[in-house]
Amino acid sequence: AGPAAGAAADAAPRNLYLSPPELEVAASMRGRGSAGASPMVAVPETVLLSAHPHHIVVDQELVVRVVGPELSPAMPHLLGTKLGSAFKLVHPSGNSALSPQLLLRDPYRVFVVEPLETSSTAPPVSQLQLHAVSTYMQLDTLSGATQQQEQGQAAERHTAPGSRSGADGAAVAQPVLLLLARPRTLSDEQLKAADEACNAAGQGR
């Protein structure tokens, strides 16, 4: 096989697997309507992430593992930090702590977060509105202390940093939360209406 085969495998597109409600959310944020009714849909990772350049991927501990290209210049130290250490929750009000349970309570819920610190040399990011999507991803990009820690652990178990190994030693995808984010455009009144619609939909299911 050789290096060429390895490079081809690395370059092969990876898929994110989304259920219809989550895929519908991703489509509606781009103004494309409903996603259909398949029980699970494979979406190329590059397509979905490039369509949402402010995206954030966090692991099960809410550690930031991937940062979108439109967000990373404004928050250069975001990678490897806890989500709650980098953002405060603005909406819904009354919830002071970001948690997986809160983010995944309903795939249609709109959240608004505000960065606690941004770079003074990049275009400012004031607030982001986002939806949380539960999916799987191969995590192989980290930086700083988190990367060093992962590298040390990976050396002990002989796997790539940020990944887990299957029975054949190959890296496997890990469960993550994909935060489909964009700069806030919704007013307080619109957020309230979205909450009411989300609550009504939840009662109807």
C-alpha positions in Angstrom: 0.0 0.0 0.0 2.7 2.5 1.0 2.5 6.2 1.9 0.3 7.0 -1.1 -2.4 4.7 0.1 -2.2 6.2 3.5 -2.5 9.7 2.1 -5.5 8.7 0.0 -7.2 7.3 3.1 -6.5 10.5 5.0 -8.0 12.5 2.2 -11.1 10.4 1.9 -14.2 12.4 2.9 -15.6 11.6 6.3 -19.3 11.6 7.1 -21.3 13.0 10.0 -24.4 11.0 10.8 -27.5 13.0 11.6 -31.1 12.2 12.5 -33.8 14.0 10.5 -34.5 16.7 13.2 -30.8 17.5 13.4 -30.4 17.6 9.7 -33.5 19.7 9.3 -32.0 22.2 11.7 -28.8 22.3 9.7 -30.7 22.8 6.5 -33.0 25.5 7.9 -30.1 27.5 9.1 -29.0 27.7 5.5 -32.6 28.4 4.3 -33.1 25.1 2.6 -36.2 23.7 4.4 -36.8 20.1 5.5 -34.3 17.3 5.2 -36.6 14.3 4.6 -37.6 11.3 6.7 -34.7 8.9 6.6 -33.8 7.4 10.1 -30.2 8.5 9.7 -28.5 10.5 7.0 -24.8 10.6 6.2 -23.5 14.2 5.5 -20.0 14.8 4.3 -18.1 16.5 7.1 -16.5 19.1 4.9 -19.9 20.1 3.4 -21.6 20.7 6.7 -18.7 22.4 8.4 -17.9 24.8 5.5 -21.6 25.8 5.4 -21.3 26.9 9.0 -17.9 28.6 9.3 -18.5 29.6 12.9 -19.0 26.0 14.0 -17.6 24.6 17.3 -17.1 20.9 18.0 -16.9 19.8 21.7 -16.3 16.4 23.2 -18.4 14.8 25.9 -16.6 16.9 28.5 -17.5 20.1 26.6 -13.8 20.6 25.7 -13.5 22.5 22.4 -11.8 20.2 19.9 -12.5 22.0 16.6 -13.1 25.7 15.8 -14.6 27.1 12.6 -12.4 29.4 10.4 -14.6 32.4 10.9 -14.4 32.1 14.7 -10.8 31.1 15.4 -9.2 34.5 14.5 -11.4 36.2 17.1 -10.9 33.5 19.7 -7.4 32.1 19.1 -7.2 30.3 22.5 -10.5 28.6 22.2 -9.2 25.2 21.1 -8.7 22.9 24.1 -10.7 25.0 26.6 -13.9 24.2 28.3 -17.0 25.7 26.5 -18.2 27.2 29.8 -14.8 28.9 30.3 -15.0 30.7 27.0 -18.7 31.6 26.7 -21.6 32.7 28.9 -25.1 31.6 28.2 -27.3 34.6 27.2 -30.4 32.7 26.0 -32.3 30.9 27.4 -32.1 33.0 30.5 -32.0 31.5 33.9 -29.5 28.8 32.9 -26.1 29.7 34.1 -24.2 26.6 33.2 -23.6 25.1 29.7 -24.0 21.3 29.9 -24.6 18.5 27.3 -28.0 17.9 28.9 -29.0 21.5 28.3 -27.7 21.7 24.8 -29.3 18.4 23.7 -32.7 18.9 25.4 -34.2 19.7 22.0 -32.5 19.8 18.6 -34.7 22.8 17.6 -33.8 25.0 20.6 -31.9 28.2 19.8 -29.1 29.1 22.2 -27.3 32.4 22.3 -23.8 32.6 23.8 -21.4 35.5 24.3 -17.6 35.2 24.3 -16.0 36.1 27.6 -12.8 37.2 25.8 -11.9 37.9 22.2 -8.8 39.0 20.3 -8.3 42.8 19.8 -6.7 42.2 16.5 -9.5 40.3 14.8 -13.1 41.3 13.8 -15.1 41.2 17.0 -17.6 38.5 17.7 -20.3 39.8 20.1 -22.9 37.0 20.3 -23.5 33.7 18.6 -26.8 31.9 18.1 -26.5 28.2 17.8 -28.1 24.7 17.7 -26.4 21.6 19.1 -26.2 18.5 17.1 -25.1 15.1 18.5 -22.9 13.2 16.1 -19.6 11.4 15.7 -16.2 12.6 14.5 -12.6 11.6 14.3 -10.8 14.1 16.6 -7.2 14.5 15.5 -6.5 18.2 15.9 -5.6 19.8 19.2 -3.2 22.5 20.4 -1.4 23.7 23.4 -1.5 21.8 26.7 -4.4 19.7 25.6 -2.4 18.5 22.6 0.6 17.7 24.8 -1.5 15.8 27.2 -3.2 13.8 24.4 0.1 13.1 22.7 1.4 11.7 26.0 -1.6 9.5 26.4 -1.6 8.5 22.7 2.1 7.4 23.0 1.1 5.1 25.8 -1.7 3.5 23.9 0.0 3.8 20.4 -2.8 5.8 18.8 -3.1 9.2 17.1 -3.7 12.1 19.5 -7.4 12.9 19.9 -8.5 9.5 18.6 -9.5 6.1 19.9 -8.4 2.8 18.3 -10.6 0.0 17.1 -9.7 -3.7 17.2 -7.5 -3.3 14.1 -5.6 -0.3 15.6 -7.3 2.2 13.3 -8.7 5.5 14.7 -12.4 5.5 15.2 -14.9 8.3 15.5 -15.9 9.7 18.9 -19.2 11.1 20.1 -19.2 14.9 19.9 -21.5 17.9 20.0 -21.4 19.9 16.8 -22.5 23.5 17.6 -23.9 25.0 14.4 -23.3 28.7 15.1 -23.5 32.0 13.4 -23.5 35.7 14.5 -26.7 36.5 16.3 -29.5 37.9 14.1 -32.6 37.1 16.2 -34.1 39.7 18.4 -35.4 39.0 21.9 -38.9 38.9 20.6 -37.9 36.4 17.9 -36.1 34.2 20.4 -39.2 34.2 22.6 -41.3 33.1 19.6 -38.8 30.4 18.7 -39.0 29.1 22.3 -42.7 29.0 22.2 -42.7 27.1 18.9 -40.1 24.7 20.2 -42.1 24.0 23.4 -45.3 23.5 21.4 -43.5 21.0 19.1 -42.1 19.2 22.1 -45.6 18.8 23.6 -46.9 17.4 20.3 -44.3 14.7 20.1 
